[in-house]
Amino acid sequence: MMMMMMMMMMMMMMMMMMMMMMMVMKQTLNIFIEVLNNDNNNNNNKPLSLHTYDLFVSWYIWI
């Protein structure tokens, strides 16, 4: 019985990790897209890129 419980817990943990990874991947993708968009018109949207970079750093630290 204990083994079964342990296995279940492990599975749950794995699932959670996977979900987190997926979320992070999505976030990084969005940030990359935003940065690319900013590169096209980099004259006026400089603060936004900085903000996205801050977001990226915060995510990186959070992992």
C-alpha positions as CSV (number, residue, x, y, z in Angstrom):
1,M,0.0,0.0,0.0
2,M,2.8,2.4,0.9
3,M,4.5,1.7,-2.4
4,M,1.4,2.5,-4.3
5,M,1.0,5.8,-2.5
6,M,4.6,6.7,-3.2
7,M,4.2,5.9,-6.8
8,M,1.1,8.1,-7.0
9,M,2.9,11.0,-5.4
10,M,5.8,10.7,-7.8
11,M,3.4,10.7,-10.7
12,M,1.6,13.8,-9.5
13,M,4.9,15.6,-9.0
14,M,6.0,14.7,-12.5
15,M,2.8,16.0,-13.9
16,M,3.1,19.2,-12.0
17,M,6.7,19.6,-13.3
18,M,5.6,19.0,-16.8
19,M,2.8,21.6,-16.5
20,M,5.2,24.1,-15.2
21,M,7.7,23.5,-18.0
22,M,4.9,23.9,-20.5
23,M,3.9,27.2,-19.0
24,V,7.4,28.5,-19.0
25,M,7.9,27.4,-22.6
26,K,4.8,29.3,-23.6
27,Q,5.9,32.3,-21.7
28,T,9.4,32.4,-23.3
29,L,7.9,31.9,-26.7
30,N,5.6,34.9,-26.2
31,I,8.5,37.0,-25.0
32,F,10.6,36.0,-28.0
33,I,7.8,37.0,-30.3
34,E,7.4,40.3,-28.6
35,V,11.1,41.0,-28.7
36,L,11.1,40.2,-32.4
37,N,8.2,42.6,-33.0
38,N,10.0,45.3,-31.0
39,D,13.1,44.8,-33.1
40,N,11.2,45.9,-36.2
41,N,10.2,49.3,-34.7
42,N,12.9,49.7,-32.1
43,N,12.8,53.5,-32.0
44,N,9.6,53.9,-30.1
45,N,9.1,50.6,-28.2
46,K,12.3,50.4,-26.2
47,P,10.7,50.3,-22.7
48,L,8.4,47.4,-23.7
49,S,11.4,45.2,-24.6
50,L,13.0,46.1,-21.3
51,H,9.9,45.1,-19.5
52,T,9.7,41.8,-21.4
53,Y,13.3,41.1,-20.5
54,D,12.5,41.7,-16.8
55,L,9.7,39.3,-17.1
56,F,12.0,36.7,-18.7
57,V,14.5,37.2,-15.9
58,S,11.9,36.8,-13.2
59,W,10.6,33.6,-14.8
60,Y,14.2,32.3,-15.0
61,I,14.7,33.0,-11.3
62,W,11.4,31.4,-10.4
63,I,12.3,28.0,-12.0
